[in-house]
Amino acid sequence: MVRELAKKYRPYMVEVRRYLHMHPELSFQEHETCRFIQAELTKMAIPFLVIEGTTNIVATITGAKPGKMILLRADMDALPVQELNDCAYQSQTPGVMHACGHDGHVAALLGAAKILLELREQIQGTVKLLFESGEEFRGSFEVVEQSGVLEGIDHCFGIHIWAEVPVGKLSCQAGARMAGTELFTLEVTGKGAHASAPQQGVDALVAAAAIVMNLQTIVSRELSPQDTGVVTIGKMTAGQRFNVIAEKATLEGNLRYFDPRLEWGYRDMILRIAEHTAAAYRAQCEMTLFGHGTPALINAPSDAAFGQKVATALFGDDVLYDLPPLMAGEDFAFYIDKLGGTFVFVGGGFTDRENASHHNGRFDIDEDSLPIASAMHAQYALDWLAAHS
């Protein structure tokens, strides 16, 4: 029944997805998107609230029978990326694009809402729908939690439509699925001088360049060969003029890991290497920022097994796809850590043409992924509530 209803609402989801794709909004600025979702929920007569001071929307579908409560989530922000696709639903906002599939996530969750409304008599408990703001910038977990809307929720479920997975397939594997992320800033201080007399100065740029190179030994020489990690310096700012020895240099970096034990270990490794490397060049280095991004997203074996059972019952045994863990971050990890839950990658990749990567100006999804994602949302909620009633 769920699959049939998902097919029934495919045109609706395609229409929603294309409208949102044409009208993308950046993280924490999803005001028109928020109004659009509210209007759709109102048409369905689904009660909702907007968390004060934000664009986060929480809707509630109460089943015919009492039971536990599950949260289904869709993120809704776009990226500062110029769309390069020439299509009927091309972004109408210069420099902003749904280059990660969040437009499809909103469409699929609204489609799931329609399915669940038709099957309300089968719902043994309550389904909460969260349309979340700002996932591309660490998300809104803290404000959502502080609002109190997570109280009483027993489990959560999230989906990412993924271009590297062919449409018609999905990945619901146990263990680390997406990486934990951290960011940091290093300030290197030297002494300015004329470029013709470098001995009179302390070149912060040269010291910073050496720090960049030496930090790469963390992965190659300090982590276990069985660990997975990334240390990236994405931005270096130094110098004022071509013939002046740089007095200051700033390095901005990003960390990725799967093992939560690396979270604080990274900080100590980076600071030690940066300080001693700078000293070798007579400079000084200070860590001025070490910020937590998102924790590693980890599916517990029992939850992954439950998700696989739901998926194969819906689509057959051959629907499952082996997707290696991704080094990208995902703030749904906060929700799983807090509530327990499952995260699934739904195939959005075209099978008849090349797929652009996420965050690319030519990114797009096969819209056949929308009824699959909506069916997974709805069936997972129904089955989990029934199993835990």
N, C-alpha and C positions, 0 to 999 in steps of 0.2 A: 504493500500500500504506500509506504513512504517513497519508494522509487517512482511509482506512478504519479504521485503528487508533485514530486520534484520535477518530473518531466512536464507536468501541467503548468508549473509556474516558471519554467525556463524562459519564456518570452518576457515575463515580468522582470526576472532577474537580469536579463540582458539589457532591458531598457534602463533599469536602475543603474547598472554598472556603467553603461555608456554615458548616461547623464552625469554621473559623478566623475567619470574620466574627463569629460569636457569641462568640468568645473572643479578642478583640484584646489585644495587649500593646504597650506603648510602646517606643521606641527603646532598645536595649541592655538591655531587660528581658524579652526574648522567651523566657523559660525554658520555659513550657509549650509554646509553639510549637516550640521546639527539641526537646523530648522527643517531641512528636507526629511531627515529621519523621523523627526517628531511628527511631521505631516503624515508620513506613511504609517506610523504607529497609530496615529489618531484615526486614520481611515480604517484600520483593522480593529479599532476599539480596544487596543492593548494599553493598559495603564502604564505610565512611565514617569520618571523624574529626571531632571537635569541637575547634576551636582552643582551647587551654587558656586558661581565664579569660574566655571569651567564649561567645556563643551561635551563633557562625558554624560552619556544617557544610559539609564538603567531601566529596563522594561520588565514587566512581570506577567507571566502566563501561569495561572493557577489551574492545576488539574482537577478533574472531577473527583479524585480520590486523594486522601491525605497521604503524606509521605515526606521524604527528604527533599532537599533543595539543591539544584545544580545550576552552575553559571556557564553560559555560552558567551564567548567573547569575539568581537571583530574590531580590529583597529581601523582607523579611517583617515589618517593624515597622508599627504602627498610629499613629494621631495622637490628641492630646488634644482630641477633638471629640465632642460629644454627638450620638449618632445620633437623627435625626428621622424616619427611615423606620419605617412600621408594616408589618413583614413577618415571616414565620415565622422568619427567620434574623437578626433584629435583635440588635445587640450586647447582651450580658448584663453588660457592665462599664460602669457609669455614667461618663460623661465620656471614654470611650475608644472609638474607632471605626476600622475600616479604611475611611478616607475617601479613599484614593488608589489602591486596587486591588491592594495588595500581597498580599492574601489570594488573589486570582486569579493572581498571579504564582507563588506557591508551588504552587498547585493545578496550574497549567499545566506547571511544571517537573517535578513528580512524575508528571504524565501523560506527559510526554516521556520520563521514565525508563522507564516501562512500555513505551512504543513502542520505545525503543532496545534494551531487553532482548529483545524479540521479534525485532529485526532485528540482533542482535549479530553474526551471520555476515557482515553487510554492512559492519560498522564497520572501517575501515582505520586503526586507531590507537586513541586513548584519548579518552574524553569525561569531563571533570570537571564536577560539578554543585556550584555554590556557592549555598548559602542564606545570604544576607548580613544581618547585623544593622545596625540604626541608620541606614538610608539617609536618613531624614528629618533626621538630624543629622550630615551629612557622611559617613556610612557608616563602613565598617571597613577601607578599603583598606590603611591603614598596618599594622594588626595582621595582616591577611591576608598582606601581602607579607613582613612580618618573620617570620611563622611558617614561611616557606619553601615553602608549598603552591603558589605560582605558578611555582616553578622548573620549567623544562621545558615550560611551556605556550606554544604557538606563536600562539594567536589566541583571541579571546573574542567572545561573542555575547550581547546582552541585549535584553530586550523590556519595553515599558511598555504595558499596556492603557490606552487613552486614550478618555475619554468624548466628546471633541470629534471623534473619527473614528467614522463609522457602523460598526456591526458588519458584518463581511464585507469591510471594506476595511483596508488597512494602508499605512503610510508608511515608505519606506526611501530617503530622499533624501540626496544628498551635501552636504557642507558642515556649517556649524554647525547643530545640531539643538536644543541646549539651552544655556543661558547659563552663563558663568562667574560665580561669586558671591564677594563679599567682604563683611565686616562691619566696622564701626568704632564707636568710642565717643569722643565729644568732651566734655570737662569745661570748662564756662565758669565763671569766677570773677569775682565783682563785690564789692560791699560792702553789707552789710545796713544798713537804716535804717527809720524809721517811714514808713508810706505817705503820711503828711501832709507829709513833708519829703523828697521824692525827690532834691532837690539834694544832700542829705547822703550819699547812697549811690550805688552803681553797680549798676544793675538787670541782674542776670545773665539774668533771664527775657526781658527785652526784647532783649538782645543775642543770646540763643539763638534767639529768634523770627526775628530778622533773618538769622542764619546759615542757618536752615532755608530761608528764601526765596532767599537768595543762592546757595546750593548748587545750586538748580535751573538756574542759568545755565550750569553745566558742560555739561549736555546741549544746551541751546539755543544756547550761544555758544562753547564750547570744543571740543566734539567736531565732527568733520566731519559734514555733513548725510547722508553715506553710512554713517556709523557708527550702531550701535544701542546705546543705553545707558540705564540707569535709576539714578537716585540717590534713595533713599527714606529719610526719617527716620521710623522707625516708632514711636519712643517718645521723649517729652521729659518729664523729671522736674525740677520746679523749685518753689521756695518752701516756706514752712512755715505761713503764715497769711495770711488775706485782707488784713490791714493792715500787712504787713511787706514791704519791698523784698527780693526774693530775692537772696541772696548767692551761691548755687550753682545751676547748671543742668546737667543731663546729657542729651546727645543720643545716641541709639543708632540707627545707620543700616545700610543694606544697599545693595550695589552689584550691578549686573548688566551683563554685556557679552558680546559674541561674539568680538571681536578680542583675542587674548591680549596684544597690545601695550598695551592699556589697563590691564592688571592693576596695575602700579605707578604709571602715570601718574595714575590716579584718586587715589591716596594724596596725591601732591604737590598736585594741584588742590584737594582738600578742605582740606588743612592750610593752604594759602595763603589761601584764601577765609575760612576760619573764624578764623584768627588776625587778619587785617586787619579783618574785620567786627567782631569783638569789640573791637579797639582803637578803632574808630570810636565805640564806645559806652563807652569808658574801661574796658572789661573785658579779661580775658585768657582765652585759650582754649588748651587742650592736648589733643592726640590721645593718649588713654590705651590705645587698642586699635586695631590694624588686623589683622584675622584673615583668613586665606585660607579660603574655603569650598571650592568645587569648581571645577576648570577648565572651560572651555567644552567641550561634548561635540561632537566633529566627526567625521563620517563621511568617510573618504577616498573619492574618486570610485570607485576600483577596488573597494573593499569594498561601497559602496552598490550598485554595479552587480551585484556578485555576489549580494547580498541580494535585489535586484529579480528577478534570474534565478531564484533559488530560489522566490520568492513566486509569480511568474507561472507557473512550471512546476507548482506545486501548485494554484493557485486560478484561473488564467486571467489574461489581460492586463488585464482591467478591475478587478483587485483593488487596483491601486496608487492611492494617494490623495495629493493635494498638500496637505501640512500645513505652514504657515509655521513658521519657527524659533520656539521657545518661550523665554520669558525665565525659566522655572523652571530650577532647578539639578538636577543628577543626578550622583551620585558614580561612576556607571559610566564617566564621563569619565576617571577615574584609570586604570581598567583598559585602556581603549582607548589612552591615552597610553603605558602600559607595554608592552602586549602587541600592540597593533593589533587592530582588531575592528570590529564593526558593531552599530548600535543601531536598533531598529525599533519603531514605534508600531503596535500592533494595535488596530483599532477595537473599542471596547466600548460605544459609544453606542447607545441605543435608537432605533429608527426610527419607533416608533409613539407616543412620548410625549417630553416635555421631559426633557432631561438636566441634572442638577445638576452644577456644576463640581467639580473635584477639591478636596479639603479642605473640602467643604461637608457639613453634617449630613444632607443628603438625597442624597448621592452614592451611586450604585449602578452596576453594570455589567450589560450583557446577557451572560448566561452562555454564549451561543453563541460568544463570543470565546474561551472556554477551549480548545476543540479546535483553533481556528485558531492560537492562541499555542503550544500544545503541538506541533502539526504543524510550525510554523516552527522551533521549537527543534530538533526531531529531524531534520528534513530539512536544515536549514542545517548541522548538525554532520556528517551523513552526506556531504553534497555537498562541504563544505569539506575534510574529511579525504580524500575520494576524489580531489579535484582537486590536493591537495598531497602525495599519497603518493609 
